[in-house]
Amino acid sequence: MEVFRDLGLLVESNWRRQNYRESTLAKIAHDALAATAVHERVTWKELLQWCVRTPLLDTDNHTFGDVPIRMYEGPRFFVEVLVWNDGQLAIHDHAFAGAFTVLSGTSLHITYKFQPSEMLNEGFGVGELSLSGAERLHAGDVRTIESGRDFVHAVYHMDTPTVSLVVRSKIDTRSLPQLAYLNPGIAFDRSAVSRDAFDKPLAALRVAAGIDRELFLSLARDAIIERDAHLAFEVVSRAARGPLLDAPDTVAELCELCCANHPALAPVLARSVASQLRNLDLVNRRNKSKTLDVRLLFALLLNVPRRQELLALAAQQTGEDPVEAVISWLRVASASRLMPMELGTRQLAFVRDRMTARIETDPEILDVHSRRVLEPLLVA
C-alpha cells in the first residue's frame, strides 16, 4: 500500500539526516505517524484483504499480534501493522525504539516503573513494579517507544479487532534481553522459555501433568530444588495456572519450597501467583460478556490497579459520574451472572462507599472472591 511506503520513506529520510542516531528515532517515528494519519486512509478490512491478496515481506515476528504484517522494511527499521483479535496483558520493555499508533479500535495504555531490588542475572530478577499512568488510546493517537528499562508498558486492546501500526528500529543489542514484568515485581527474559534449557524441562512437566499427578509433583519439586530461580518460578507459576488450578494448598506448598531454595523470590512469589490467577479469572469473565460496558469494566479491573486512574478512564468513557457508571456496569455484570456472587443493593452500596472513601459498611458483605475481582475499586 502506497501510504506505508510513503511513511517508510519519510522516516528513512528524516533519520538519515540525523545520521541514524538511535536516540532520535522515537521522535522521528512519532512525528511521521502523526503527519501521515494512516488511520484516516486505510481500514482494517482493507488491510486484511491486502494481506490475503499480496505476497508479503517475511517477518521474524511470531509473538506480537494475531496478524503481524510487515508493510515496509528499510536497512535499519521497519513498519509493521499488528491486528489484534483479543486483548492481551503483557507488561514489557523493548530492545528497540520507535513509535506506535492505533489505526482502528481502542487500547488501554498503561505505563510502569520497575525498581529492581535483586537482579539474579540479566534476564531474571525481583523488585517493585509500580503504576506510572493509564490512558485510553483511540484511532490516530500516537505514542513513542523508548529502548531499554526506563520505558515499561502494557497495551491492552479493547475492541475486536484492534489494529496498531508500529514504526520501530531493528534490535538494539544494548537493551537485550527484552524483559517482561509481573506484579508485584518479577522481571524475566520472555524469550528464555523458548530455549531448550527451559523449554525441554517444562515440556516434560506438561507431559507428566497429563498422565500422573504424583509424577508431575515429584518432577516439579526436583526442578524447584535443582534448577535456577527463573525456571523454578516458571514451574510454580505454570502449575498454579494449569494442572494445579484446583489445588491451591499444593500450590502453596510449592511456593514455600521455591522460596526456601530461592530466597530472593520470597517477597513476591505468592503475590505474583495470586495476581496471575486473578488475571486469568478476569480475562475469562470478560470473554464471556457480550455487553460493551461490562467488557470495559473487566478490562479496567484487569489492567488498572489504582482506583483514581480507573475512575478517570470510566469518566472518559461516559462523560458522567464515574462512580455511578461503574455501579451501573456492576449491576449489569451481576444480572448476567458474570460476578462471583450476586451484587444486590447492600453489596453495591458497599462498593460505592469504598469508591467515594466512605467505609462505614461491613467489608464482609462481599465474599473473598468478589473482593479479589473488585480489588482496584476497594483499595485506596
Contacts in CASP RR format, 6 or more apart in sequence:
PFRMAT RR
TARGET T0000
AUTHOR 0000-0000-0000
METHOD contacts of the structure
MODEL  1
MEVFRDLGLLVESNWRRQNYRESTLAKIAHDALAATAVHERVTWKELLQW
CVRTPLLDTDNHTFGDVPIRMYEGPRFFVEVLVWNDGQLAIHDHAFAGAF
TVLSGTSLHITYKFQPSEMLNEGFGVGELSLSGAERLHAGDVRTIESGRD
FVHAVYHMDTPTVSLVVRSKIDTRSLPQLAYLNPGIAFDRSAVSRDAFDK
PLAALRVAAGIDRELFLSLARDAIIERDAHLAFEVVSRAARGPLLDAPDT
VAELCELCCANHPALAPVLARSVASQLRNLDLVNRRNKSKTLDVRLLFAL
LLNVPRRQELLALAAQQTGEDPVEAVISWLRVASASRLMPMELGTRQLAF
VRDRMTARIETDPEILDVHSRRVLEPLLVA
1 42 0 8 1.000
1 50 0 8 1.000
1 71 0 8 1.000
3 36 0 8 1.000
3 38 0 8 1.000
3 41 0 8 1.000
3 42 0 8 1.000
4 38 0 8 1.000
4 71 0 8 1.000
4 72 0 8 1.000
4 79 0 8 1.000
4 81 0 8 1.000
5 72 0 8 1.000
6 36 0 8 1.000
7 32 0 8 1.000
7 33 0 8 1.000
7 36 0 8 1.000
7 38 0 8 1.000
7 72 0 8 1.000
7 79 0 8 1.000
7 167 0 8 1.000
8 32 0 8 1.000
8 72 0 8 1.000
8 74 0 8 1.000
8 79 0 8 1.000
8 167 0 8 1.000
10 32 0 8 1.000
10 35 0 8 1.000
10 36 0 8 1.000
11 28 0 8 1.000
11 29 0 8 1.000
11 32 0 8 1.000
11 77 0 8 1.000
11 79 0 8 1.000
11 167 0 8 1.000
12 74 0 8 1.000
12 77 0 8 1.000
14 28 0 8 1.000
14 31 0 8 1.000
14 32 0 8 1.000
15 24 0 8 1.000
15 25 0 8 1.000
15 28 0 8 1.000
15 76 0 8 1.000
15 77 0 8 1.000
18 24 0 8 1.000
18 28 0 8 1.000
20 76 0 8 1.000
22 97 0 8 1.000
22 147 0 8 1.000
22 169 0 8 1.000
22 172 0 8 1.000
23 97 0 8 1.000
25 77 0 8 1.000
25 97 0 8 1.000
25 98 0 8 1.000
25 169 0 8 1.000
26 97 0 8 1.000
26 98 0 8 1.000
26 99 0 8 1.000
26 144 0 8 1.000
26 145 0 8 1.000
26 146 0 8 1.000
27 144 0 8 1.000
29 77 0 8 1.000
29 97 0 8 1.000
29 98 0 8 1.000
29 99 0 8 1.000
29 144 0 8 1.000
29 145 0 8 1.000
29 167 0 8 1.000
29 168 0 8 1.000
30 98 0 8 1.000
30 99 0 8 1.000
30 142 0 8 1.000
30 143 0 8 1.000
30 144 0 8 1.000
32 99 0 8 1.000
32 167 0 8 1.000
33 99 0 8 1.000
33 100 0 8 1.000
33 101 0 8 1.000
33 142 0 8 1.000
33 165 0 8 1.000
33 167 0 8 1.000
34 101 0 8 1.000
34 142 0 8 1.000
37 140 0 8 1.000
38 101 0 8 1.000
38 103 0 8 1.000
38 165 0 8 1.000
39 101 0 8 1.000
39 102 0 8 1.000
39 103 0 8 1.000
39 104 0 8 1.000
39 139 0 8 1.000
39 140 0 8 1.000
42 103 0 8 1.000
43 104 0 8 1.000
44 83 0 8 1.000
44 103 0 8 1.000
44 104 0 8 1.000
44 161 0 8 1.000
44 163 0 8 1.000
47 69 0 8 1.000
47 81 0 8 1.000
47 83 0 8 1.000
47 103 0 8 1.000
47 163 0 8 1.000
48 67 0 8 1.000
48 83 0 8 1.000
51 67 0 8 1.000
51 69 0 8 1.000
56 69 0 8 1.000
56 70 0 8 1.000
57 70 0 8 1.000
57 71 0 8 1.000
57 72 0 8 1.000
57 73 0 8 1.000
58 70 0 8 1.000
59 68 0 8 1.000
59 69 0 8 1.000
59 70 0 8 1.000
59 80 0 8 1.000
61 68 0 8 1.000
61 70 0 8 1.000
61 80 0 8 1.000
62 68 0 8 1.000
64 82 0 8 1.000
65 82 0 8 1.000
65 83 0 8 1.000
65 84 0 8 1.000
65 88 0 8 1.000
66 83 0 8 1.000
66 84 0 8 1.000
66 85 0 8 1.000
66 86 0 8 1.000
66 161 0 8 1.000
67 81 0 8 1.000
67 82 0 8 1.000
67 83 0 8 1.000
68 80 0 8 1.000
68 81 0 8 1.000
68 82 0 8 1.000
68 83 0 8 1.000
69 80 0 8 1.000
69 81 0 8 1.000
69 82 0 8 1.000
69 83 0 8 1.000
70 78 0 8 1.000
70 79 0 8 1.000
70 80 0 8 1.000
71 79 0 8 1.000
71 80 0 8 1.000
71 81 0 8 1.000
72 78 0 8 1.000
72 79 0 8 1.000
73 79 0 8 1.000
76 169 0 8 1.000
76 170 0 8 1.000
77 98 0 8 1.000
77 167 0 8 1.000
77 168 0 8 1.000
77 169 0 8 1.000
77 170 0 8 1.000
78 167 0 8 1.000
78 168 0 8 1.000
78 170 0 8 1.000
79 165 0 8 1.000
79 166 0 8 1.000
79 167 0 8 1.000
80 165 0 8 1.000
80 166 0 8 1.000
80 168 0 8 1.000
81 103 0 8 1.000
81 163 0 8 1.000
81 164 0 8 1.000
81 165 0 8 1.000
81 166 0 8 1.000
82 163 0 8 1.000
82 164 0 8 1.000
82 165 0 8 1.000
82 166 0 8 1.000
83 161 0 8 1.000
83 162 0 8 1.000
83 163 0 8 1.000
84 157 0 8 1.000
84 161 0 8 1.000
84 162 0 8 1.000
84 163 0 8 1.000
84 164 0 8 1.000
85 160 0 8 1.000
85 161 0 8 1.000
86 157 0 8 1.000
86 160 0 8 1.000
86 287 0 8 1.000
87 156 0 8 1.000
87 157 0 8 1.000
87 158 0 8 1.000
87 162 0 8 1.000
87 299 0 8 1.000
88 156 0 8 1.000
88 157 0 8 1.000
89 154 0 8 1.000
89 156 0 8 1.000
89 279 0 8 1.000
89 283 0 8 1.000
89 302 0 8 1.000
89 303 0 8 1.000
90 154 0 8 1.000
90 180 0 8 1.000
91 110 0 8 1.000
91 112 0 8 1.000
91 129 0 8 1.000
91 152 0 8 1.000
91 153 0 8 1.000
91 154 0 8 1.000
91 180 0 8 1.000
91 181 0 8 1.000
91 182 0 8 1.000
92 152 0 8 1.000
92 153 0 8 1.000
92 154 0 8 1.000
92 178 0 8 1.000
92 179 0 8 1.000
92 180 0 8 1.000
92 181 0 8 1.000
92 190 0 8 1.000
93 148 0 8 1.000
93 149 0 8 1.000
93 151 0 8 1.000
93 152 0 8 1.000
93 175 0 8 1.000
93 178 0 8 1.000
93 179 0 8 1.000
93 181 0 8 1.000
94 145 0 8 1.000
94 146 0 8 1.000
94 147 0 8 1.000
94 148 0 8 1.000
94 151 0 8 1.000
94 168 0 8 1.000
94 175 0 8 1.000
94 178 0 8 1.000
95 147 0 8 1.000
95 148 0 8 1.000
95 171 0 8 1.000
95 172 0 8 1.000
95 173 0 8 1.000
95 175 0 8 1.000
95 176 0 8 1.000
95 177 0 8 1.000
95 178 0 8 1.000
96 145 0 8 1.000
96 147 0 8 1.000
96 168 0 8 1.000
96 169 0 8 1.000
96 170 0 8 1.000
96 171 0 8 1.000
96 172 0 8 1.000
96 175 0 8 1.000
97 144 0 8 1.000
97 145 0 8 1.000
97 146 0 8 1.000
97 147 0 8 1.000
97 168 0 8 1.000
97 169 0 8 1.000
97 172 0 8 1.000
98 144 0 8 1.000
98 145 0 8 1.000
98 166 0 8 1.000
98 167 0 8 1.000
98 168 0 8 1.000
98 169 0 8 1.000
99 142 0 8 1.000
99 143 0 8 1.000
99 144 0 8 1.000
99 145 0 8 1.000
99 166 0 8 1.000
99 167 0 8 1.000
99 168 0 8 1.000
100 142 0 8 1.000
100 143 0 8 1.000
100 145 0 8 1.000
100 155 0 8 1.000
100 164 0 8 1.000
100 165 0 8 1.000
100 166 0 8 1.000
100 167 0 8 1.000
100 168 0 8 1.000
101 140 0 8 1.000
101 141 0 8 1.000
101 142 0 8 1.000
101 143 0 8 1.000
101 164 0 8 1.000
101 165 0 8 1.000
102 137 0 8 1.000
102 138 0 8 1.000
102 139 0 8 1.000
102 140 0 8 1.000
102 141 0 8 1.000
102 162 0 8 1.000
102 163 0 8 1.000
102 164 0 8 1.000
102 165 0 8 1.000
103 139 0 8 1.000
103 140 0 8 1.000
103 163 0 8 1.000
103 164 0 8 1.000
103 165 0 8 1.000
104 139 0 8 1.000
104 159 0 8 1.000
104 161 0 8 1.000
104 162 0 8 1.000
104 163 0 8 1.000
105 138 0 8 1.000
105 139 0 8 1.000
105 157 0 8 1.000
105 158 0 8 1.000
105 159 0 8 1.000
105 161 0 8 1.000
105 162 0 8 1.000
105 163 0 8 1.000
106 136 0 8 1.000
106 137 0 8 1.000
106 138 0 8 1.000
106 139 0 8 1.000
106 157 0 8 1.000
106 158 0 8 1.000
106 159 0 8 1.000
106 162 0 8 1.000
107 136 0 8 1.000
107 137 0 8 1.000
107 155 0 8 1.000
107 156 0 8 1.000
107 157 0 8 1.000
107 158 0 8 1.000
107 162 0 8 1.000
107 164 0 8 1.000
108 134 0 8 1.000
108 135 0 8 1.000
108 136 0 8 1.000
108 137 0 8 1.000
108 154 0 8 1.000
108 155 0 8 1.000
108 156 0 8 1.000
108 158 0 8 1.000
108 299 0 8 1.000
108 300 0 8 1.000
108 303 0 8 1.000
108 304 0 8 1.000
108 313 0 8 1.000
109 134 0 8 1.000
109 135 0 8 1.000
109 136 0 8 1.000
109 137 0 8 1.000
109 143 0 8 1.000
109 153 0 8 1.000
109 154 0 8 1.000
109 155 0 8 1.000
110 131 0 8 1.000
110 133 0 8 1.000
110 134 0 8 1.000
110 153 0 8 1.000
110 154 0 8 1.000
110 155 0 8 1.000
110 156 0 8 1.000
110 303 0 8 1.000
110 304 0 8 1.000
111 131 0 8 1.000
111 132 0 8 1.000
111 133 0 8 1.000
111 134 0 8 1.000
111 151 0 8 1.000
111 152 0 8 1.000
111 153 0 8 1.000
112 129 0 8 1.000
112 130 0 8 1.000
112 131 0 8 1.000
112 132 0 8 1.000
112 152 0 8 1.000
112 153 0 8 1.000
112 154 0 8 1.000
112 181 0 8 1.000
113 129 0 8 1.000
113 130 0 8 1.000
113 132 0 8 1.000
113 152 0 8 1.000
114 127 0 8 1.000
114 128 0 8 1.000
114 129 0 8 1.000
114 130 0 8 1.000
114 149 0 8 1.000
114 152 0 8 1.000
114 181 0 8 1.000
114 185 0 8 1.000
114 187 0 8 1.000
115 127 0 8 1.000
115 128 0 8 1.000
115 130 0 8 1.000
116 125 0 8 1.000
116 126 0 8 1.000
116 127 0 8 1.000
116 187 0 8 1.000
117 126 0 8 1.000
117 127 0 8 1.000
117 128 0 8 1.000
117 267 0 8 1.000
118 125 0 8 1.000
118 126 0 8 1.000
118 127 0 8 1.000
118 264 0 8 1.000
119 125 0 8 1.000
119 187 0 8 1.000
120 126 0 8 1.000
120 228 0 8 1.000
120 229 0 8 1.000
120 230 0 8 1.000
120 264 0 8 1.000
121 230 0 8 1.000
122 177 0 8 1.000
122 189 0 8 1.000
123 177 0 8 1.000
123 179 0 8 1.000
123 187 0 8 1.000
123 188 0 8 1.000
123 189 0 8 1.000
123 192 0 8 1.000
123 230 0 8 1.000
124 187 0 8 1.000
124 188 0 8 1.000
124 189 0 8 1.000
124 192 0 8 1.000
124 228 0 8 1.000
124 229 0 8 1.000
124 230 0 8 1.000
124 233 0 8 1.000
125 186 0 8 1.000
125 187 0 8 1.000
125 188 0 8 1.000
125 229 0 8 1.000
125 264 0 8 1.000
126 185 0 8 1.000
126 186 0 8 1.000
126 187 0 8 1.000
126 264 0 8 1.000
126 265 0 8 1.000
126 267 0 8 1.000
126 268 0 8 1.000
127 185 0 8 1.000
127 186 0 8 1.000
127 187 0 8 1.000
127 267 0 8 1.000
127 268 0 8 1.000
128 184 0 8 1.000
128 185 0 8 1.000
129 152 0 8 1.000
129 181 0 8 1.000
129 182 0 8 1.000
129 183 0 8 1.000
129 184 0 8 1.000
129 185 0 8 1.000
129 186 0 8 1.000
131 304 0 8 1.000
131 305 0 8 1.000
131 306 0 8 1.000
131 309 0 8 1.000
133 309 0 8 1.000
134 303 0 8 1.000
134 304 0 8 1.000
134 306 0 8 1.000
134 309 0 8 1.000
134 310 0 8 1.000
134 312 0 8 1.000
134 313 0 8 1.000
135 313 0 8 1.000
136 158 0 8 1.000
136 313 0 8 1.000
136 316 0 8 1.000
136 317 0 8 1.000
137 143 0 8 1.000
137 155 0 8 1.000
145 151 0 8 1.000
145 166 0 8 1.000
145 168 0 8 1.000
147 169 0 8 1.000
147 172 0 8 1.000
147 174 0 8 1.000
147 175 0 8 1.000
148 172 0 8 1.000
148 175 0 8 1.000
149 175 0 8 1.000
149 179 0 8 1.000
152 181 0 8 1.000
154 303 0 8 1.000
155 164 0 8 1.000
156 299 0 8 1.000
156 302 0 8 1.000
156 303 0 8 1.000
157 164 0 8 1.000
158 295 0 8 1.000
158 296 0 8 1.000
158 299 0 8 1.000
177 189 0 8 1.000
177 191 0 8 1.000
177 192 0 8 1.000
178 189 0 8 1.000
178 190 0 8 1.000
178 191 0 8 1.000
179 187 0 8 1.000
179 188 0 8 1.000
179 189 0 8 1.000
179 190 0 8 1.000
180 187 0 8 1.000
180 188 0 8 1.000
180 189 0 8 1.000
180 190 0 8 1.000
181 187 0 8 1.000
181 188 0 8 1.000
182 188 0 8 1.000
182 272 0 8 1.000
182 275 0 8 1.000
182 276 0 8 1.000
183 271 0 8 1.000
183 272 0 8 1.000
183 275 0 8 1.000
183 305 0 8 1.000
184 268 0 8 1.000
184 271 0 8 1.000
184 272 0 8 1.000
184 275 0 8 1.000
185 268 0 8 1.000
185 272 0 8 1.000
186 233 0 8 1.000
186 265 0 8 1.000
186 268 0 8 1.000
186 269 0 8 1.000
186 272 0 8 1.000
188 230 0 8 1.000
188 233 0 8 1.000
189 230 0 8 1.000
192 198 0 8 1.000
192 230 0 8 1.000
193 199 0 8 1.000
193 202 0 8 1.000
193 234 0 8 1.000
197 231 0 8 1.000
198 230 0 8 1.000
198 231 0 8 1.000
198 234 0 8 1.000
201 223 0 8 1.000
201 227 0 8 1.000
201 231 0 8 1.000
202 231 0 8 1.000
202 234 0 8 1.000
202 235 0 8 1.000
202 238 0 8 1.000
204 219 0 8 1.000
205 216 0 8 1.000
205 219 0 8 1.000
205 220 0 8 1.000
205 223 0 8 1.000
205 235 0 8 1.000
205 238 0 8 1.000
205 239 0 8 1.000
208 215 0 8 1.000
208 216 0 8 1.000
208 219 0 8 1.000
209 216 0 8 1.000
209 239 0 8 1.000
209 242 0 8 1.000
209 243 0 8 1.000
210 216 0 8 1.000
210 243 0 8 1.000
213 243 0 8 1.000
216 239 0 8 1.000
216 243 0 8 1.000
217 250 0 8 1.000
220 235 0 8 1.000
220 236 0 8 1.000
220 239 0 8 1.000
220 254 0 8 1.000
221 254 0 8 1.000
221 257 0 8 1.000
223 231 0 8 1.000
223 232 0 8 1.000
223 235 0 8 1.000
224 232 0 8 1.000
224 235 0 8 1.000
224 236 0 8 1.000
224 254 0 8 1.000
224 257 0 8 1.000
224 258 0 8 1.000
224 261 0 8 1.000
224 262 0 8 1.000
225 257 0 8 1.000
225 261 0 8 1.000
228 262 0 8 1.000
229 262 0 8 1.000
229 264 0 8 1.000
229 265 0 8 1.000
232 258 0 8 1.000
232 261 0 8 1.000
232 262 0 8 1.000
232 265 0 8 1.000
233 258 0 8 1.000
233 262 0 8 1.000
233 265 0 8 1.000
233 269 0 8 1.000
235 254 0 8 1.000
235 258 0 8 1.000
236 251 0 8 1.000
236 254 0 8 1.000
236 255 0 8 1.000
236 258 0 8 1.000
236 269 0 8 1.000
236 273 0 8 1.000
237 272 0 8 1.000
237 273 0 8 1.000
237 276 0 8 1.000
239 251 0 8 1.000
239 254 0 8 1.000
240 251 0 8 1.000
240 254 0 8 1.000
240 273 0 8 1.000
240 276 0 8 1.000
240 277 0 8 1.000
241 276 0 8 1.000
241 277 0 8 1.000
241 280 0 8 1.000
244 250 0 8 1.000
244 251 0 8 1.000
244 254 0 8 1.000
245 277 0 8 1.000
251 273 0 8 1.000
252 270 0 8 1.000
255 269 0 8 1.000
255 270 0 8 1.000
255 273 0 8 1.000
258 265 0 8 1.000
258 269 0 8 1.000
259 265 0 8 1.000
259 266 0 8 1.000
259 269 0 8 1.000
259 270 0 8 1.000
278 372 0 8 1.000
278 373 0 8 1.000
278 375 0 8 1.000
279 302 0 8 1.000
281 372 0 8 1.000
281 373 0 8 1.000
282 298 0 8 1.000
282 301 0 8 1.000
282 302 0 8 1.000
282 373 0 8 1.000
283 302 0 8 1.000
285 298 0 8 1.000
285 333 0 8 1.000
285 338 0 8 1.000
285 339 0 8 1.000
285 373 0 8 1.000
286 294 0 8 1.000
286 295 0 8 1.000
286 298 0 8 1.000
286 299 0 8 1.000
286 302 0 8 1.000
288 338 0 8 1.000
289 295 0 8 1.000
289 298 0 8 1.000
289 333 0 8 1.000
289 336 0 8 1.000
289 338 0 8 1.000
291 332 0 8 1.000
291 333 0 8 1.000
291 336 0 8 1.000
293 317 0 8 1.000
293 325 0 8 1.000
293 328 0 8 1.000
293 329 0 8 1.000
293 332 0 8 1.000
294 329 0 8 1.000
294 332 0 8 1.000
294 333 0 8 1.000
294 336 0 8 1.000
294 338 0 8 1.000
296 317 0 8 1.000
296 329 0 8 1.000
297 326 0 8 1.000
297 329 0 8 1.000
297 330 0 8 1.000
297 333 0 8 1.000
298 333 0 8 1.000
298 338 0 8 1.000
300 310 0 8 1.000
300 313 0 8 1.000
300 314 0 8 1.000
300 376 0 8 1.000
301 310 0 8 1.000
301 373 0 8 1.000
301 374 0 8 1.000
301 375 0 8 1.000
301 376 0 8 1.000
301 377 0 8 1.000
304 310 0 8 1.000
304 313 0 8 1.000
304 376 0 8 1.000
305 375 0 8 1.000
305 376 0 8 1.000
306 376 0 8 1.000
307 355 0 8 1.000
307 376 0 8 1.000
307 377 0 8 1.000
307 379 0 8 1.000
307 380 0 8 1.000
310 326 0 8 1.000
310 376 0 8 1.000
310 377 0 8 1.000
311 322 0 8 1.000
311 323 0 8 1.000
311 326 0 8 1.000
311 355 0 8 1.000
312 322 0 8 1.000
314 322 0 8 1.000
314 325 0 8 1.000
314 326 0 8 1.000
315 321 0 8 1.000
315 322 0 8 1.000
315 325 0 8 1.000
317 325 0 8 1.000
318 325 0 8 1.000
323 352 0 8 1.000
323 355 0 8 1.000
323 356 0 8 1.000
326 351 0 8 1.000
326 355 0 8 1.000
326 377 0 8 1.000
327 348 0 8 1.000
327 351 0 8 1.000
327 352 0 8 1.000
330 339 0 8 1.000
330 343 0 8 1.000
330 348 0 8 1.000
330 351 0 8 1.000
330 374 0 8 1.000
331 343 0 8 1.000
331 348 0 8 1.000
333 339 0 8 1.000
333 343 0 8 1.000
334 342 0 8 1.000
334 343 0 8 1.000
334 344 0 8 1.000
339 370 0 8 1.000
339 373 0 8 1.000
340 367 0 8 1.000
340 369 0 8 1.000
340 370 0 8 1.000
340 373 0 8 1.000
341 347 0 8 1.000
341 366 0 8 1.000
341 367 0 8 1.000
341 369 0 8 1.000
341 370 0 8 1.000
343 351 0 8 1.000
343 370 0 8 1.000
346 361 0 8 1.000
346 365 0 8 1.000
347 365 0 8 1.000
347 366 0 8 1.000
347 370 0 8 1.000
349 361 0 8 1.000
350 361 0 8 1.000
350 362 0 8 1.000
350 363 0 8 1.000
350 365 0 8 1.000
350 366 0 8 1.000
351 366 0 8 1.000
351 374 0 8 1.000
351 377 0 8 1.000
351 378 0 8 1.000
353 359 0 8 1.000
353 360 0 8 1.000
353 361 0 8 1.000
354 377 0 8 1.000
354 378 0 8 1.000
355 377 0 8 1.000
357 380 0 8 1.000
363 371 0 8 1.000
363 378 0 8 1.000
366 374 0 8 1.000
371 378 0 8 1.000
END
